[in-house]
Amino acid sequence: MTKIKGAIFVTATIGLLLSVSYLRAGDIVGALAVPKPDHAVVYIEKVPGTFHGGNAKMDQRSKVFVPYVLPVVAGATVEFHNSDNLQHNVLGVGADKFNLGSYSQGMARSNTFNKLGEIAILCNIHPEMGAYILVLQNPYFSLLDGGGKFHIADVPPGDYVIKAWYQDKTKQQNVKVPAKGNITISF
Ligand SMILES: [Cu+2]
């Protein structure tokens, strides 16, 4: 009985290890040496297939848009909140254009992003305020952790262009994602 239990346990463990390594195949990891890691996004430019955007949120707090850069997949609706005890405006310029007007604390207005590219988010009441929304073709993107590291998980095998966006500037390189294993990229 002990032997059978042991065999089942070993089989289950091997199965678990195989499935874990399978799930992690094609992860792209790396780092970006930038002074403000929370101002950067690393993403794959194009992945075959059609992807749909989940919704997201951008806040205005102490006259700052939070987060500074928000990556979304095309089709996503972003809710812009005002958490300050004063009026803010939200407008976008760049790959797409919109103006949500001005509104006060506790209110939110939203915009749907269908055009790929970079949109600067501004407030016409406070010129010092600024943020970015990156409308991407696919969900294979990563923000950086506090140490500047990124991790794009479960990328389908293939040849891609990977881009590192930092404060309105972009660097890119080619990457080959194998069927199995992680790849490390440094910009
Ligand atoms: Cu404002």
Residues whose N, C-alpha, C, O or C-beta is under 5 A from the ligand:
A	BS01	CU	Q87 H88 N89 C123 I125 H126
